[in-house]
Amino acid sequence: MYVIVDIQGQQFKVEQDQKLFVHRINADQGAEVEFEKVMLVDNDGVVTVGAPLVEGAKVVVEVLSHVKGDKVLVFKKKRRKGYRKLNGHRQQFSEVRVKSIVA
């Protein structure tokens, strides 16, 4: 069984006990969070597609930790003008584990 769920504007295909990294969630470590924006449910070949959401379906996840992603360097340059700018960015992520899928 898997579902496609919208978590903070991103769509994820999730299954039971799967770990994934999502954009940072404002929840404490070890807390449970529910996401109710389920768009598709596949229950052993029986597919239910929402229009736009599947009613009564939700995904319960547990927040395992908050981490930072890899550094991304943003380099800007204009040739022959002497303009160079280097900027770094590290995205904040939350590692979550899918505890249960209610469909």
N, C-alpha and C positions, 0 to 999 in steps of 0.2 A: 504494500500500500504506500502510495506517495501522494503528495499534494503540491500544488504551486501556490505559494503564499506571497503577499506583498508586505515587505518589512521596510518601512521608512523609504518608500519610493523605489525599492529594488525588488525584483521578483526572484524567488529562490524555489528550486525543486527540492523538497525535503522529505525525508523518511524518518521512521522511528529511530531514536538513539544516534542520530547523525550530529556531528559537530560542524559548525560553520562560523565564519567571521562576518559580522554585520556592522554597519556604521554604529558608532557608540550609542548605547541605550542608557537613559537616565534611570538606572536601577542599581542597587547594591549587588555586590558579589554574592552569589548563592540565592538571589531572589528569583521568583518565578514570574514570567511575563506572558500574557496571552495576546495572540495576534488573530484577529477575526476577519482579515481581508483575504479569504481563501478563494482563489479563482477557479481551481480545478481539483477534482478528487478522482484518483484512480484506485479503486478497491478491487484488486485481483481481476483486472480486465473490464470491470464495470466503471465506465468513465462518466462523471457528472461535471458538466461545464456550467459555470455560473453566468448570469447575465445581469450585471457584471460579476457579482459575487455569489458564492454558494451559501444559502441560508442555513444557519445552525452549525456551520463548520468553523472550527478554530484550531489553532496550534498553540500548545503550551511549551515554552522553552525555559531553561534554567540558565542564568548568567554564570559562566564559569570564571571569567576574568576580563579585565580591560587591558588592552595592549595597544602599542603603536605599530603602524605598518612600516615598511621600508621607506627610506628617504628618497624622495623624488626631487631631482634638481631641475630648476626652470632657468634656462639661460637665454637672455635676450641680447641681441647685438644688431647694430646698424653699421653696415660696412662704410668705411672711409670717413666716419664721423667721430670716431673715438668713444662711442657709446657701448658699454658692456655692463650687463647687470646679471648677477647670479643670485638666485633665491632658492632656498630649500624648503621642503614641506614634508611632514610626517602625519599621515591620517590616523585618527583615533578609531580603534575598532573594539568591539566586544565579542568575545568568544562565547558562543551559546551552544547548548545541547538540547535537542528536541526530546522532551519528556513524553509527550503524548499528542496524538492527533485525534480530534473529535470530529467525526463526520457523519 
